[in-house]
């Protein structure tokens, strides 16, 4: 259960933001035995925002806070958590002009990618953020990240799921976490920034956004992620010496409904016919098998090298330059729906929310 706590502002709901606090480092407190989850986040957030300059405080839109009673450890997040968050946004969509999701950093980009698919056709901002350090920690990045997320979430021209972190606004479905400690932990390796902080200004680049592709009222119908809640989608990062029996265990198990393969280079597989046979058999059984590169930049070109020849004929779907987060959550989203396999294959190859 969760509840919405309104701020003191008298602004109409349609002019307010909804802040959804799910957990993460940003809300933790330093104790003798290390960082532990801290409560009363709404008041702590308000106190932190009051430390901004007067001009910055005046630039903050009115907001309400929804705080989850059971905070999510982002490293333990599941498709069902993504689904619940999408439901909470959808049920409050017409009541708020934008949304800020405060989330742990470990799987923040995975949640953002999933929300992008679930909220296709979004006509207002959904901005995810978090922090590498707790809100009250000395020199924390938390306040700057939250403030920037607020500012971008109040811009009606932004009509997609985005991540704001370290002065940069990134397309949610194009983002990866690249560093375990640095404040600029997130990057968008194959797509430019869609906005950034320049001094005291928060500049959005509409030519890079989705608004022109997704005009009009939201048209999404939330999928039921129950069919993929028990690990039915696998992810396999190839390693030197991988054997056919190992790959078989990871993608051919009867409960597996789809799999993301991370190949070498532009889409290369070891020269082992048995490996290709395992993949072809899985595709033939109706499993949705897609491939991306292990390289963070660039994309796949199945068959460009002899080492990748036969993958496309086997039925493997190229993920082009999609991030692992984007490709995996897209498989989850498609397999969760009662679609014919050919519709799933077609939609995977179709750019839905700027993911490829």
C-alpha positions in Angstrom: 0.0 0.0 0.0 1.0 3.6 -0.5 -0.5 7.0 0.1 -0.2 10.4 -1.5 0.8 13.3 0.8 0.1 16.7 -0.7 2.4 19.6 -0.2 1.2 22.9 1.3 0.8 24.5 -2.1 -2.8 25.3 -3.2 -2.0 24.8 -6.9 -4.6 22.7 -8.7 -3.7 19.0 -9.0 -3.4 19.3 -12.8 -0.5 21.8 -12.3 1.3 19.6 -9.8 3.9 16.9 -10.0 3.5 13.5 -8.4 6.7 12.3 -6.8 6.8 8.5 -6.3 9.5 7.4 -3.8 10.4 3.8 -4.2 13.6 3.5 -2.1 17.3 3.6 -2.9 20.5 5.1 -1.5 19.0 8.6 -1.7 16.7 7.8 1.2 19.2 6.0 3.4 20.7 7.2 6.7 24.2 6.6 7.9 24.3 4.4 11.0 27.1 2.8 13.0 26.7 -0.4 11.0 26.5 1.3 7.6 23.7 2.7 5.4 20.2 1.7 6.4 16.8 2.6 5.0 15.4 5.8 6.5 11.8 6.7 7.0 9.9 10.0 6.8 11.2 10.7 3.3 8.5 13.3 2.5 9.6 15.7 5.3 13.3 15.0 4.7 12.8 15.9 1.0 11.0 19.1 1.9 13.8 20.1 4.3 16.4 19.4 1.7 14.6 21.5 -1.0 14.4 24.4 1.5 18.2 24.6 1.4 18.1 25.7 -2.2 18.4 29.4 -3.1 15.2 31.4 -3.0 15.2 31.6 -6.7 15.5 27.9 -7.1 12.8 27.2 -4.5 10.5 29.5 -6.4 11.2 27.5 -9.6 10.1 24.2 -8.0 6.5 23.3 -9.1 3.9 22.2 -6.5 4.1 18.5 -5.9 2.6 15.6 -3.9 4.5 12.6 -2.7 3.6 9.0 -2.9 5.9 6.9 -0.8 5.8 3.1 -1.0 5.2 1.4 2.3 7.5 -1.4 1.3 10.5 0.2 -0.2 12.1 -1.5 -3.1 15.8 -2.6 -3.0 16.5 -1.8 -6.6 18.9 -4.7 -6.9 15.9 -7.0 -6.1 13.4 -5.3 -8.4 11.3 -7.6 -10.6 9.0 -7.1 -13.6 6.1 -7.0 -11.1 7.7 -4.0 -9.4 7.9 -2.3 -12.9 4.2 -3.2 -13.5 3.1 -1.7 -10.1 5.0 1.5 -10.8 3.4 1.8 -14.3 -0.1 1.2 -12.7 0.5 3.9 -10.2 1.5 6.4 -12.9 -1.4 5.4 -15.1 -4.0 5.7 -12.4 -2.8 9.2 -11.6 -2.0 10.2 -15.1 -4.7 12.8 -15.7 -4.4 14.3 -12.3 -0.8 15.5 -12.6 1.3 17.4 -15.2 4.3 15.3 -14.7 6.0 12.6 -12.5 9.3 12.2 -10.7 10.3 8.7 -9.8 12.9 8.4 -7.0 14.6 5.0 -7.4 17.7 3.1 -6.4 20.5 3.4 -9.0 21.3 -0.3 -9.4 18.4 -1.0 -11.7 17.1 2.5 -12.3 17.8 2.2 -16.1 16.0 -1.2 -16.2 12.9 0.4 -14.6 13.0 3.3 -17.0 13.2 1.1 -20.0 10.3 -1.0 -18.8 8.1 2.0 -18.1 8.8 3.4 -21.5 7.3 0.3 -23.1 4.4 0.1 -20.7 3.5 3.8 -21.1 3.8 4.1 -24.9 2.1 7.2 -26.2 2.8 9.1 -23.0 1.9 12.8 -23.3 3.7 14.2 -20.3 7.1 13.8 -18.5 8.1 10.9 -16.4 11.5 11.5 -15.0 13.5 9.0 -12.9 16.3 10.0 -10.7 18.3 8.8 -7.6 21.6 9.5 -6.0 25.0 7.9 -5.4 24.9 9.3 -1.9 22.1 9.7 0.7 20.1 12.9 0.8 21.7 14.2 4.0 25.3 13.1 3.3 28.0 15.8 3.0 28.5 16.9 -0.7 25.7 14.5 -1.8 24.5 14.6 -5.4 20.9 13.9 -4.2 19.5 17.4 -4.0 20.9 18.5 -7.3 19.5 15.4 -9.0 16.0 15.8 -7.4 15.9 19.5 -8.2 16.8 18.8 -11.9 14.2 16.1 -12.1 11.6 18.4 -10.8 12.5 21.1 -13.3 12.3 18.8 -16.3 9.2 17.0 -15.1 7.4 20.4 -15.2 8.2 20.9 -18.9 5.2 19.8 -21.0 7.3 19.5 -24.2 8.9 16.4 -22.6 6.6 13.5 -23.4 8.5 10.3 -22.6 10.2 8.4 -19.8 13.6 10.0 -19.1 16.4 9.8 -16.5 17.9 12.9 -15.0 21.3 12.4 -13.4 24.4 14.6 -12.9 23.0 17.6 -14.9 22.0 15.4 -17.9 18.6 14.3 -19.2 18.8 10.9 -20.9 16.2 8.9 -22.8 15.2 6.2 -20.3 15.2 3.4 -22.8 18.7 4.4 -24.1 20.5 4.6 -20.7 22.9 2.3 -18.9 24.6 2.5 -15.5 28.3 2.7 -16.3 30.0 3.4 -13.0 29.5 2.1 -9.4 30.8 5.2 -7.6 31.0 8.3 -9.9 28.2 10.9 -9.6 27.8 10.8 -13.4 27.1 7.1 -13.2 24.7 6.9 -16.2 25.3 7.3 -19.9 23.5 7.0 -23.2 26.1 5.4 -25.4 24.1 5.3 -28.7 21.8 8.4 -28.4 22.5 12.0 -27.6 21.3 13.8 -24.5 17.7 14.9 -24.7 18.3 17.8 -22.3 20.8 19.2 -19.8 21.4 21.8 -17.1 23.2 24.8 -18.4 23.9 27.1 -15.4 20.5 27.8 -13.9 18.6 26.8 -17.0 17.2 23.3 -17.8 17.3 23.0 -21.5 15.2 20.4 -23.4 16.1 19.5 -27.0 12.7 18.7 -28.6 14.2 17.6 -31.9 15.6 14.6 -30.0 12.4 13.8 -28.1 9.5 11.5 -28.7 6.7 14.1 -28.7 6.7 14.4 -32.5 6.5 10.6 -32.9 3.8 10.1 -30.2 1.3 12.9 -30.6 -2.1 12.8 -28.9 -3.5 11.3 -25.8 -2.0 8.2 -24.2 -3.0 5.0 -26.0 -1.3 2.4 -23.9 -2.9 -0.6 -22.2 -0.8 -1.9 -19.4 0.4 -5.5 -20.0 0.1 -8.2 -17.2 3.6 -9.2 -16.3 2.5 -12.2 -14.3 3.4 -14.6 -17.2 7.1 -13.5 -16.9 7.3 -13.1 -13.1 9.3 -16.3 -12.5 12.3 -15.7 -14.7 10.8 -16.8 -18.0 13.2 -14.5 -19.9 16.9 -15.3 -19.7 19.9 -13.3 -20.5 23.1 -14.9 -21.8 26.4 -13.1 -22.1 28.7 -15.3 -24.2 32.1 -16.2 -22.8 35.1 -17.9 -24.4 34.7 -21.7 -24.3 30.9 -21.7 -23.9 29.6 -25.2 -24.7 26.3 -26.2 -26.4 25.1 -28.0 -23.2 25.6 -24.8 -21.2 23.7 -22.7 -23.7 21.0 -25.3 -23.9 20.5 -25.1 -20.1 20.1 -21.3 -20.3 17.7 -21.0 -23.3 16.1 -24.4 -23.9 14.7 -25.1 -20.5 10.9 -25.6 -21.0 9.9 -22.6 -18.8 12.0 -20.2 -20.8 9.9 -18.1 -23.2 12.5 -15.8 -24.5 16.2 -15.0 -24.3 18.6 -12.1 -24.9 22.0 -13.2 -26.3 24.9 -10.8 -25.9 27.3 -11.7 -28.7 30.8 -10.6 -29.5 31.5 -7.6 -31.7 28.9 -7.0 -34.4 27.1 -10.3 -33.6 29.6 -13.1 -33.6 29.2 -16.6 -32.3 31.9 -19.2 -31.8 32.3 -21.5 -34.9 30.5 -24.4 -33.3 27.5 -25.9 -35.2 26.1 -27.3 -32.0 25.7 -23.8 -30.5 23.8 -22.6 -33.6 21.7 -25.8 -33.4 20.6 -25.0 -29.9 19.6 -21.5 -30.8 17.7 -22.6 -34.0 15.8 -25.2 -31.9 14.8 -22.7 -29.4 13.6 -20.3 -32.1 11.7 -23.1 -33.7 9.9 -23.9 -30.5 8.5 -20.4 -30.5 10.8 -18.8 -28.0 11.6 -15.1 -28.7 15.4 -15.0 -29.1 17.2 -11.6 -29.7 20.8 -10.6 -29.9 22.8 -7.5 -29.1 26.5 -6.8 -28.8 28.5 -7.0 -25.6 30.1 -3.7 -26.7 28.3 -0.7 -25.2 28.6 1.3 -28.4 27.7 0.3 -31.9 25.2 -2.3 -32.9 24.7 -5.8 -34.2 25.0 -6.8 -37.9 24.1 -10.5 -37.9 26.0 -12.2 -40.7 28.5 -9.4 -41.4 31.2 -11.8 -40.3 31.4 -15.5 -41.0 31.4 -16.1 -37.2 27.8 -14.8 -37.0 26.5 -16.4 -40.2 23.4 -18.4 -39.7 22.0 -16.6 -36.7 19.4 -14.7 -38.7 18.4 -17.8 -40.6 18.0 -19.6 -37.3 15.4 -17.0 -36.3 17.5 -14.7 -34.0 16.2 -11.1 -33.9 18.8 -8.4 -34.2 18.8 -5.8 -31.4 20.8 -3.3 -33.4 22.2 -0.7 -31.0 19.8 -1.3 -28.1 21.1 -1.4 -24.6 20.8 -4.6 -22.6 18.1 -2.9 -20.5 16.1 -1.9 -23.5 16.3 -5.3 -25.3 15.6 -7.4 -22.2 12.6 -5.3 -21.0 11.2 -5.3 -24.5 11.3 -9.1 -24.5 9.6 -9.1 -21.1 6.9 -6.7 -22.4 6.2 -8.6 -25.6 6.3 -12.1 -24.1 3.9 -11.0 -21.3 1.2 -10.2 -23.8 -1.0 -12.8 -25.5 0.4 -12.1 -29.0 1.1 -14.5 -31.8 4.9 -15.2 -32.2 5.0 -13.3 -35.5 3.5 -10.2 -33.9 6.0 -10.4 -31.1 8.9 -10.7 -33.6 7.6 -7.8 -35.7 7.1 -5.5 -32.7 10.6 -6.4 -31.4 12.1 -5.2 -34.8 9.9 -2.1 -34.7 11.1 1.1 -32.8 8.3 1.6 -30.3 9.7 4.3 -28.0 12.9 5.3 -29.6 14.8 2.3 -28.2 16.6 1.6 -31.5 
